[in-house]
Amino acid sequence: MDLELAGKCALITGGSRGIGKAVAMSLAHEGAEIAIAARDRDRLDATAKEIAEATGVTVKGFVVDTGDEQSVMALVRDVIGEFGHIDILVNGAAKPGGQGTPPTYDQVTTELFFEDMNVKVMGYLRCAQQVAPHMINRGWGRIINISGLAARQAGTVIGSVRNVAVSAMTKNLADALGPYGINVTVVHPGLTATEATSPEALARPATNVVGHMITAEEVANVVTFLASPKSSSMTGDPVVVGGGVPRAIYY
């Protein structure tokens, strides 16, 4: 299937490693030009080189702090200056979830809470606010927000709140931007194997239906479809990539 992504420009925040890197690689294999954004210049440069050599497409790295409005404004300005347009935004810059023991409710501090919300929730919104006018001018766009299954599970106060907030934001953006040809979706990965996953976590038996820990590449495959014109009927809703939660029914 041709996903019709050749010539599109995709901006992926949190794109230097983990799920973001896998998404960038997958979109590049489909012919999209790639802008990856993260905090670490050395890691950005290494990832951009790796993806470009593997796919033959143009890949550029941009330093950004999505927790800072001016940094996000500069990011979008620089990407537009380099590529001329942004067709796809994948929001993935956030503090990793599911890799360690989360703070209990009584350990959550004001600083921990608002730092997490500022980077993931407000950071996603900042990027969407800056990119949307360019998509509106072109009459087409895709925004995919990477959230997580903590939106549907208790056990981590900050994780649940931030992921539910991303889902709510996604629906609001979808309703506002849909008339302009822009689809907005949220992807909930389950526990996902990345380079940051500990050997101990990888060795644990999977608790999902498919019986294995989901990989970053499996998440990226779904995101790549959502980023394509083939997903024209999908907007505002969550897409789960977690291998299936046993016994649960969502409707």
LINURDA-V813768 format. One record per pair of residues at least 12 apart in sequence whose ideal C-beta (glycine too) atoms are under 8 Angstrom apart, sorted by the first residue. I is the first residue (numbers start at 1). J is the second residue. D is the distance in whole Angstrom. If there is no record, write none. Layout:
i:j:d
I:J:D
I:J:D
//
This chain:
i:j:d
1:230:7
3:30:5
3:224:7
3:225:7
3:228:4
3:229:8
3:230:6
4:228:6
4:229:5
4:230:7
5:27:6
5:30:4
5:31:6
5:32:5
5:224:8
5:227:7
5:228:5
6:30:7
6:31:3
6:32:7
7:31:7
7:32:8
7:33:8
8:27:8
8:31:8
8:32:5
8:33:7
8:87:4
8:88:6
8:227:8
9:32:7
9:33:5
9:34:8
9:35:7
9:79:8
9:83:4
9:84:8
9:85:5
9:86:5
9:87:5
9:88:7
10:24:7
10:27:5
10:32:5
10:33:7
10:34:6
10:35:7
10:86:8
10:87:7
10:88:4
10:89:8
10:90:7
10:227:7
11:35:5
11:37:7
11:75:8
11:76:8
11:79:6
11:86:5
11:88:7
11:89:5
11:90:7
11:127:8
11:131:7
12:24:5
12:27:8
12:34:7
12:35:7
12:36:5
12:37:7
12:90:4
12:92:6
13:37:5
13:38:7
13:64:7
13:66:6
13:89:8
13:90:7
13:91:6
13:92:6
13:93:4
13:123:8
13:127:6
14:37:8
14:38:6
14:91:8
14:92:4
14:93:4
14:94:7
14:146:8
15:34:8
15:35:8
15:36:3
15:37:6
15:38:6
15:44:8
15:47:7
15:90:8
15:92:7
16:36:6
16:38:4
16:40:6
16:43:4
16:44:5
16:46:8
16:47:5
16:61:7
17:38:8
17:43:6
17:47:7
17:194:7
17:195:6
17:196:7
18:92:8
18:96:7
18:192:8
18:194:4
18:195:7
18:196:6
18:216:6
19:92:6
19:146:6
19:189:6
19:192:6
19:194:7
19:216:5
19:219:5
19:220:7
20:36:7
20:38:8
20:90:7
20:92:4
20:93:7
20:146:8
21:36:7
21:47:6
21:51:8
21:216:7
22:194:8
22:215:8
22:216:4
22:217:5
22:219:7
22:220:4
23:90:5
23:92:7
23:219:7
23:220:4
23:223:5
23:224:7
24:36:5
24:47:7
24:51:6
24:59:7
25:51:5
25:54:7
25:55:7
25:220:7
26:217:7
26:220:4
26:221:6
26:223:7
26:224:4
27:88:7
27:224:6
27:227:6
28:51:5
28:52:8
28:54:7
28:55:4
28:57:5
28:59:6
29:54:8
29:55:5
30:224:6
30:228:7
31:57:6
32:57:7
32:87:8
32:88:7
32:227:8
33:57:6
33:58:5
33:59:8
33:83:6
34:48:8
34:51:6
34:57:6
34:58:7
34:59:4
34:60:7
35:59:8
35:60:5
35:61:8
35:62:6
35:79:5
35:82:7
35:83:7
35:86:8
36:48:6
36:51:8
36:59:7
36:60:8
36:61:5
36:62:7
37:61:7
37:62:5
37:63:7
37:64:4
37:66:8
37:75:6
37:79:8
37:93:7
38:61:8
38:63:7
38:64:7
38:93:7
39:63:7
39:64:7
39:65:6
40:63:8
41:61:7
41:63:5
44:61:3
44:62:7
44:63:7
45:61:6
47:61:7
48:60:6
48:61:4
58:83:8
60:79:8
60:82:6
60:83:8
62:75:5
62:78:6
62:79:6
64:93:7
66:93:5
66:119:6
66:123:3
66:124:8
66:126:6
66:127:6
67:115:8
67:118:5
67:119:5
67:122:7
67:123:6
69:126:6
72:123:7
72:126:4
72:127:6
72:130:6
73:130:6
75:127:8
75:130:8
76:127:7
76:130:4
76:131:6
76:134:8
80:134:6
85:134:6
85:138:6
86:131:5
86:134:5
86:135:7
86:141:8
87:135:7
87:138:7
87:140:7
87:141:6
87:142:7
88:141:7
88:142:5
88:143:8
88:144:8
88:227:5
89:127:6
89:128:7
89:131:5
89:141:7
89:142:7
89:143:5
89:144:7
90:143:8
90:144:5
90:146:7
90:223:6
90:227:7
91:123:7
91:124:4
91:127:6
91:128:7
91:143:7
91:144:7
91:145:5
91:146:6
92:146:4
93:119:7
93:120:8
93:123:6
94:116:8
94:119:6
94:120:4
94:123:7
94:146:8
94:162:8
95:115:8
95:116:6
95:119:6
95:120:7
96:196:6
97:148:5
97:150:6
97:156:7
97:159:5
97:163:8
98:148:7
98:150:8
98:159:8
98:191:5
98:192:8
99:196:6
99:197:7
99:198:7
99:201:7
102:155:7
102:156:4
102:157:8
102:158:7
102:159:6
103:156:8
103:157:7
103:158:7
104:157:8
105:157:5
108:157:5
108:158:6
112:158:7
113:158:6
113:161:8
116:158:5
116:162:6
117:158:8
117:161:7
117:162:6
117:165:7
120:162:5
120:166:7
121:162:6
121:165:5
121:166:6
121:169:7
124:145:5
124:166:6
124:169:7
125:169:6
128:143:6
128:173:6
128:184:8
131:143:7
132:173:8
132:177:6
132:182:7
135:177:7
135:180:7
135:181:8
135:182:5
136:177:7
136:180:5
136:182:7
139:180:7
139:181:5
140:181:5
140:182:7
140:229:8
141:177:7
141:180:8
141:181:7
141:182:4
141:183:8
142:182:7
142:183:6
142:184:8
142:185:8
142:226:7
142:227:5
142:228:8
142:231:7
143:173:6
143:177:7
143:182:7
143:183:7
143:184:4
143:185:8
144:184:8
144:185:6
144:186:8
144:187:6
144:223:5
144:226:5
144:227:6
145:166:5
145:169:7
145:170:5
145:184:7
145:185:7
145:186:5
145:187:7
146:186:8
146:187:6
146:189:7
146:219:8
146:223:8
147:162:8
147:163:4
147:166:4
147:167:6
147:170:8
147:186:5
147:187:7
147:188:5
147:238:7
148:163:5
148:188:6
148:189:6
148:190:8
149:163:8
149:188:5
149:189:7
149:190:5
149:191:8
149:240:7
149:242:5
149:245:8
150:162:8
150:163:5
151:163:4
151:164:5
151:166:7
151:167:6
151:188:6
151:238:8
152:188:7
152:245:8
152:248:8
152:250:8
163:188:7
166:186:6
167:186:5
167:238:6
170:184:5
170:185:7
170:186:4
170:236:7
170:238:8
171:236:5
171:237:8
174:235:5
174:236:3
175:236:7
178:235:6
178:236:8
183:226:8
183:231:6
183:232:7
183:234:6
183:235:4
184:235:6
184:236:7
185:226:5
185:231:8
185:234:6
185:235:6
185:236:7
185:237:7
185:238:7
185:239:6
186:237:8
186:238:5
186:239:7
187:219:7
187:222:6
187:223:6
187:226:7
187:238:7
187:239:5
187:240:8
187:241:6
188:238:6
188:239:7
188:240:5
188:241:7
188:242:7
189:214:6
189:219:5
189:241:5
189:242:6
190:208:6
190:214:5
190:240:8
190:241:7
190:242:3
190:243:6
190:245:8
191:213:6
191:214:7
191:242:8
192:213:7
192:214:5
192:215:7
192:216:6
192:219:6
193:213:5
193:214:7
193:215:5
193:216:7
194:216:5
197:213:8
201:213:8
206:243:7
207:246:7
208:242:6
208:243:3
208:244:5
208:245:7
208:246:7
209:243:6
209:244:3
209:245:7
209:246:6
210:243:4
210:244:6
211:243:8
212:243:7
213:243:8
214:241:6
214:242:6
214:243:5
218:241:6
219:241:5
222:239:6
222:241:5
226:239:7
//
